[in-house]
Amino acid sequence: MKALVFIESSSDYFKLIRYAQSLFEEVCFFTIGSEDMLWPDISSPIFRVLKKDSSYHPCYFSKIVSDLYDQEKPDVLLALDHSSNRDFLPGLSMSKKASFFSDVSEVRLQDHSLFIQKPLYTGKLSAQLKVLQKPCVILLNPSALPLTQKYEKGTPQIQDIPFEPFDTPIKKITRVQSSQVKKQINSAEKIVSGGRGMGEAKNFELLEKLAETISAAVGASRAVVDAGWVPHHMQVGQTGTLVSPKLYIACGISGAIQHLVGIQGAQVIVAINKDASAPIFKKSNYGLVGDVFEIIPALIKELSKA
Ligand SMILES: Cc1cc2nc3c(=O)[nH]c(=O)nc-3n(C[C@H](O)[C@H](O)[C@H](O)COP(=O)(O)OP(=O)(O)OC[C@H]3O[C@@H](n4cnc5c(N)ncnc54)[C@H](O)[C@@H]3O)c2cc1C
């Protein structure tokens, strides 16, 4: 079975390479605009589409991936599940008459058949599906990527593909980067998240301080996003971002199922909550029962010494 895999310059790309190589008999990779991207010494073919500006544009991305798809004719087009891929890949799969699966937590090959697993009902159940219609487009949840897997070493066969911008009905007027100087939760290795237990918007400054101390990004529960304390791009969870950091510190977050779905890919979860029976503690590796306004300043003080 042949796979065409979209590699983006995120912290997950090494993991995705290893994952794809371990699954498919034949695999080729492509990137868009990442001329400086460091490639591991893999044996599989790599297509590097040299687009000057690597930022997302639905028309350009659709055209680039469509051309590569026609050229390579894969059985599976594999990419990570995030907002821009969710934006243009469903349309592309329609145009190629390929089946489409998002939020996939596992891809498996057995007796030449392709199986996928995906969560249902906010993770309460998971469905095992046999893919009957190929080709197919699969969006894999980054939290599904295993941490350690050996990859097939070899001499990279990189093929550069020039890209010429063309007229499109969509024009980018301006790019709003509200979190330009801050770390983004979708790629952060450490996240400090705040919930309603932080009391008010101003108290997120305390979380910013803790995040700064340990080089983490700041996230939030939906309750505080809905209250207008922080912008939506900081929301972790089912209707926010699914995160997979090495360390997730939940401060004043109760641990509703919709929030827990978003952090199931985290390696270590630390919860700070004054209610010892808060559900977040059931999913935490470490729990601190107490007031965030006492514990967080103490943590900042101790961690600043390190
Ligand atoms: C369709 C749907 C989708 C949703 N999607 C999401 C989503 O993507 N992400 C998400 O987060 N939620 C989501 N929700 C909302 C979710 O159900 C919860 O309402 C929300 O997560 C609660 O946020 P919270 O934990 O901040 O607030 P609360 O549930 O109010 O919890 C606050 C916690 O803070 C603790 N606390 C209070 N004061 C202190 C203090 N001083 N020190 C320490 N602890 C303190 C309390 O003990 C409590 O446990 C969704 C809901 C629905 C219906």
The ligand as an ORCA input file, in Angstrom:
! r2SCAN-3c Opt
* xyz 0 1
  C     -20.423     20.699     23.268
  C     -19.464     21.159     24.341
  C     -18.152     21.366     24.007
  C     -17.240     21.795     24.981
  N     -15.927     21.978     24.650
  C     -15.035     22.302     25.621
  C     -13.644     22.442     25.325
  O     -13.196     22.319     24.181
  N     -12.802     22.741     26.336
  C     -13.229     22.916     27.633
  O     -12.379     23.199     28.508
  N     -14.537     22.799     27.922
  C     -15.453     22.525     26.960
  N     -16.767     22.462     27.265
  C     -17.201     22.941     28.595
  C     -17.008     21.929     29.702
  O     -18.129     21.085     29.775
  C     -16.835     22.640     31.065
  O     -17.946     23.481     31.289
  C     -15.570     23.494     31.168
  O     -14.444     22.748     30.762
  C     -15.389     23.941     32.608
  O     -14.321     24.806     32.682
  P     -13.516     24.977     34.059
  O     -12.966     23.674     34.469
  O     -12.583     26.114     33.863
  O     -14.636     25.505     35.045
  P     -15.371     24.788     36.250
  O     -16.008     23.511     35.843
  O     -16.249     25.828     36.852
  O     -14.204     24.410     37.260
  C     -13.469     25.332     37.992
  C     -12.576     24.532     38.949
  O     -11.723     25.439     39.617
  C     -11.595     25.005     40.960
  N     -11.232     26.188     41.748
  C     -11.998     27.289     42.025
  N     -11.277     28.201     42.693
  C     -10.059     27.670     42.855
  C      -8.863     28.134     43.484
  N      -8.786     29.355     44.046
  N      -7.770     27.327     43.505
  C      -7.832     26.091     42.946
  N      -8.911     25.596     42.325
  C     -10.015     26.385     42.267
  C     -12.937     24.415     41.314
  O     -12.796     23.474     42.373
  C     -13.344     23.760     39.995
  O     -12.957     22.392     39.968
  C     -17.686     22.032     26.310
  C     -19.027     21.811     26.626
  C     -19.905     21.387     25.658
  C     -21.345     21.157     26.039
*
